[in-house]
Amino acid sequence: MCPHPHFGRPFCCSILLFFLVRAVPALGQASASLALASPAAGTVASDVSRASPGSTAAGSRVYIADTRVRRAAESALQIASTQAATRRCQRVLSEFVDGGQPPLTARLNALKLPLQEYVRTVVFVDGGSLPACRKSVLAVTMPGSRVVHLCGAAFADVAGHSPVEAGVLVMHEVLHTLGLGESPPSPAYISRRVRELCW
């Protein structure tokens, strides 16, 4: 993990925890299945089951019970989605090559979704009780999974201090949901390129 350039805490993002999360989303519904090796990982299932449809912003998939964290997530998601509509921001998909994997642009094209719409298919849950979040990270995403765990109050604090930085974090995590790994490229480099191209 690399320190976040503005907040002095490890920033992000693809932390391999001891559980497997797989989301199988369709535009109208999402299902998440877990193979659990830690009780903390159950937050995915519990957050999704506790959140009512009325607790999510229109078009978003934010399943977080805590009002402050949910509002911070919805705001950051709106910012990221708006920026994702710009041609310049879409260039971020061709910035990264992940070993022998298809480029992110090819993965997104296979889904037949523009980046702005794809952002809205990602599921956001409260990961504040995960061990990784207790180590001062802001979000946890396994590459290729469409479930992003936001680190509760820590994420909400950053969003309150800098909404743009929260939007950068969301877009950073969206790249991981498309399969981008980390180290290389470093978390700081991913965030820097997202910031430069999308803001």
Phi and psi in degrees as a GROMACS rama.xvg file:
@    title "Ramachandran Plot"
@    xaxis  label "Phi"
@    yaxis  label "Psi"
@TYPE xy
-109.258  147.468  CYS-2
-66.821  141.475  PRO-3
-69.115  133.208  HIS-4
-64.4864  -22.6016  PRO-5
-109.297  -22.7464  HIS-6
-116.043  0.320204  PHE-7
63.0464  26.2392  GLY-8
-130.337  153.886  ARG-9
-57.4563  133.391  PRO-10
-114.281  101.408  PHE-11
95.2138  -166.579  CYS-12
-143.302  -50.3459  CYS-13
-94.8879  84.6542  SER-14
-101.351  122.659  ILE-15
-80.0007  102.935  LEU-16
-88.0494  179.719  LEU-17
-95.1479  49.517  PHE-18
-153.589  163.725  PHE-19
-116.765  127.783  LEU-20
-116.406  131.212  VAL-21
-135.106  123.553  ARG-22
-106.46  137.69  ALA-23
-120.392  81.2978  VAL-24
-88.1622  148.687  PRO-25
-121.344  166.096  ALA-26
-59.4801  -30.2087  LEU-27
-99.6181  -9.4646  GLY-28
-153.016  161.762  GLN-29
-138.305  146.188  ALA-30
-134.397  139.635  SER-31
-125.285  130.563  ALA-32
-119.834  146.048  SER-33
-128.007  140.437  LEU-34
-108.594  106.079  ALA-35
-93.3641  136.499  LEU-36
-124.889  3.0871  ALA-37
-145.198  132.283  SER-38
-58.0977  -29.2328  PRO-39
-63.1197  -29.1743  ALA-40
-66.5145  -17.2746  ALA-41
-63.6665  -7.93811  GLY-42
-61.8865  -28.2038  THR-43
-61.2785  -54.4708  VAL-44
-63.8548  -42.5283  ALA-45
-69.6034  -38.9402  SER-46
-64.2815  -43.1785  ASP-47
-66.5806  -39.5104  VAL-48
-74.6651  -30.9732  SER-49
-77.5557  -30.6311  ARG-50
-76.7518  130.714  ALA-51
-87.8927  158.486  SER-52
-55.0714  -31.5677  PRO-53
-72.1929  -8.34687  GLY-54
-91.3853  3.99648  SER-55
-112.337  147.617  THR-56
-69.5439  154.324  ALA-57
-55.6579  126.702  ALA-58
81.5967  -4.56216  GLY-59
-104.333  167.49  SER-60
-127.215  59.8013  ARG-61
-100.144  111.74  VAL-62
-113.768  78.2826  TYR-63
-132.598  124.514  ILE-64
-72.9987  -39.7936  ALA-65
-65.7745  121.206  ASP-66
-60.4057  -45.2292  THR-67
-63.1798  -45.2641  ARG-68
-67.4623  -41.3111  VAL-69
-61.9331  -44.4821  ARG-70
-65.0585  -38.9589  ARG-71
-62.5804  -42.1045  ALA-72
-65.5825  -44.5369  ALA-73
-64.1288  -38.2851  GLU-74
-65.8531  -45.8093  SER-75
-64.2757  -38.236  ALA-76
-65.4422  -40.4022  LEU-77
-63.1491  -43.0133  GLN-78
-62.4473  -47.3357  ILE-79
-64.0337  -41.04  ALA-80
-64.4246  -40.834  SER-81
-62.7745  -45.0636  THR-82
-67.5617  -33.018  GLN-83
-64.1376  -18.1603  ALA-84
-76.8422  -15.488  ALA-85
-82.0378  144.628  THR-86
-61.4513  -39.0699  ARG-87
-61.8068  -44.7844  ARG-88
-63.96  -35.7019  CYS-89
-64.1124  -19.1569  GLN-90
-64.9037  -19.3319  ARG-91
-61.5247  -25.8254  VAL-92
-66.62  -27.2815  LEU-93
-95.7462  2.35734  SER-94
-73.7946  -29.6999  GLU-95
-118.132  133.821  PHE-96
-116.956  125.17  VAL-97
-108.015  82.9121  ASP-98
59.031  -132.95  GLY-99
-89.4697  8.98682  GLY-100
-76.3497  155.605  GLN-101
-61.645  150.116  PRO-102
-62.4254  157.215  PRO-103
-59.8965  -33.8377  LEU-104
-61.0969  -40.7628  THR-105
-66.6801  -38.388  ALA-106
-65.872  -40.8403  ARG-107
-69.6916  -40.6536  LEU-108
-60.699  -34.6662  ASN-109
-64.6825  -26.1349  ALA-110
-84.7293  -9.64683  LEU-111
56.8203  42.0594  LYS-112
-130.676  137.519  LEU-113
-70.007  157.685  PRO-114
-55.2302  -42.1307  LEU-115
-58.8908  -41.3783  GLN-116
-74.1259  -36.5995  GLU-117
-60.3397  -41.2005  TYR-118
-52.0164  -37.0801  VAL-119
-76.9561  -8.3493  ARG-120
-91.1492  -9.55807  THR-121
-76.046  137.958  VAL-122
-94.9636  129.698  VAL-123
-114.156  127.298  PHE-124
-129.484  165.243  VAL-125
-85.0213  113.934  ASP-126
-103.266  18.7417  GLY-127
-55.3218  -26.1153  GLY-128
-92.608  -1.37442  SER-129
-69.0142  145.247  LEU-130
-54.4483  -38.6813  PRO-131
-61.4261  -37.8138  ALA-132
-69.5241  -27.1894  CYS-133
-72.7098  -9.26929  ARG-134
-95.7009  18.5796  LYS-135
74.2459  21.9545  SER-136
-82.8558  166.524  VAL-137
-104.126  -22.4022  LEU-138
-160.146  154.778  ALA-139
-134.538  127.069  VAL-140
-142.35  131.982  THR-141
-86.0545  132.655  MET-142
-53.9046  130.227  PRO-143
92.2564  -11.957  GLY-144
-92.3107  141.593  SER-145
-93.7167  18.006  ARG-146
-107.048  120.346  VAL-147
-108.044  127.01  VAL-148
-96.7618  112.118  HIS-149
-88.6241  138.975  LEU-150
-85.9907  60.4885  CYS-151
44.9133  -125.56  GLY-152
-61.3902  -33.5686  ALA-153
-62.3744  -42.7502  ALA-154
-65.7015  -44.0076  PHE-155
-61.948  -36.4078  ALA-156
-62.4961  -45.1196  ASP-157
-64.0607  -43.5623  VAL-158
-61.6321  -37.4652  ALA-159
-68.5711  -35.4706  GLY-160
-77.3225  -40.4211  HIS-161
-148.25  92.9334  SER-162
-55.4101  -36.4992  PRO-163
-63.4263  -43.77  VAL-164
-63.1677  -35.0209  GLU-165
-66.4469  -37.8996  ALA-166
-64.8258  -39.3873  GLY-167
-60.6776  -44.0734  VAL-168
-59.5071  -45.3054  LEU-169
-61.3947  -45.5057  VAL-170
-64.9789  -37.9633  MET-171
-56.552  -47.3874  HIS-172
-67.5567  -34.3138  GLU-173
-59.2528  -39.0314  VAL-174
-62.1895  -37.2546  LEU-175
-66.3096  -35.7169  HIS-176
-65.3964  -24.8757  THR-177
-82.7177  -1.24882  LEU-178
111.565  -1.58316  GLY-179
-65.4801  127.914  LEU-180
-85.6282  -166.419  GLY-181
-146.263  149.228  GLU-182
60.9919  66.0082  SER-183
-88.0525  163.749  PRO-184
-71.7696  159.396  PRO-185
-70.7036  152.181  SER-186
-55.6998  -40.2771  PRO-187
-63.8995  -38.8688  ALA-188
-68.0309  -42.8931  TYR-189
-57.5369  -49.3978  ILE-190
-63.307  -39.0184  SER-191
-63.0834  -43.4862  ARG-192
-69.7254  -36.7847  ARG-193
-60.5749  -44.6444  VAL-194
-64.2234  -43.0561  ARG-195
-69.3847  -36.8822  GLU-196
-89.4203  -28.9634  LEU-197
-104.229  -12.5393  CYS-198
